[in-house]
Amino acid sequence: MNIGLIAHDGKKKLMQNFCIAYRGILNKHELFATATTGRLIEEVTNLTIHKYLAGPLGGEQQMASQIEHNLIDMVIFLRDPQNQQLHEPDIFNVMHLCDVHNIPLATNLATAELLVKALERGDLEWREMYR
Ligand SMILES: O=C(CO)COP(=O)(O)O
């Protein structure tokens, strides 16, 4: 499966800890992240991440394009509800496209944990039929 990972600055530490905790599941999949999120995950895990541009430089647009091409199977986007981002339209577009294409999307830790456990159980294998 191809997994998209993005974290707002206020949630990057949480993303690192999430990836440390679930690296044994995540390392069986292809991981894609915006540049800073991806670099920070690589710094604390042995995971290899395909990195887009940084979010404010268009990284979310790159992920959005991959979603539109049916190349992303699940997105974990740890959002910081306290801080509005300057590139909010790009962020909204990623979430919008997940809804358009019925891609599982977690925007907080509780749902991210549910999704990654579902991934381990094989609950998302129906995605392969849509390729
Ligand atoms: O900007 C982001 C979230 O909106 C994420 O991008 P970075 O991972 O490059 O910081």
The ligand as a MOL file (V3000), in Angstrom:
LIG
                    3D

  0  0  0     0  0            999 V3000
M  V30 BEGIN CTAB
M  V30 COUNTS 10 9 0 0 0
M  V30 BEGIN ATOM
M  V30 1 O 2.9780 22.1960 5.5210 0
M  V30 2 C 2.6670 21.1400 5.9550 0
M  V30 3 C 1.3510 20.9260 6.5440 0
M  V30 4 O 0.4810 21.8910 6.1100 0
M  V30 5 C 3.5420 19.9900 5.9070 0
M  V30 6 O 4.6930 20.2430 5.1300 0
M  V30 7 P 6.1110 19.9060 5.7150 0
M  V30 8 O 6.0880 18.4680 6.1140 0
M  V30 9 O 7.0790 20.1380 4.5840 0
M  V30 10 O 6.3160 20.8260 6.8770 0
M  V30 END ATOM
M  V30 BEGIN BOND
M  V30 1 2 1 2
M  V30 2 1 2 3
M  V30 3 1 2 5
M  V30 4 1 3 4
M  V30 5 1 5 6
M  V30 6 1 6 7
M  V30 7 2 7 8
M  V30 8 1 7 9
M  V30 9 1 7 10
M  V30 END BOND
M  V30 END CTAB
M  END
